[in-house]
């Protein structure tokens, strides 16, 4: 199953995708952007990989939001989402990275796993965006020792 340039969706929608992907042992691939509920559904894949040797791939995880009178608000019970991320990554997600995901719920905030090609090689970096940088991820903080393979985000090179 290929996830390509998706900015997300609802937690309930992601749970439905997760159920289908897990039940059928489907491999998942990201091309371009896969944020929010897309990233959560992607994590359900039997094998998880990026799909392009060129361009930039970004997988972004953040905590849940709800709409109250049309205004995004922080969803207070984060345990189900955090447990699901921990489960889908095989318990490999580092606690400090899980904490950054848990506290990120505003627009443009979260932990972003970025893959990009340079000189024929794929390079990875993991960023924490607090939401103040807008869409400019160059202003996000780079997380050291946060390899997407070691933390169970990607499984297949």
Secondary structure by P-SEA (a helix, b strand, c coil): ccccccccccaaaaaaaaaaaaaabbbbbbcccccaaaaaaaacccbbbbcccccbbbbbbbbbbbbcccbbbbbccaaaaaaaaaaaacccccaaaaaaaaacccccccccbbbbbcccbbbbbbbbbccccccccccbbbbcccccccccccccc
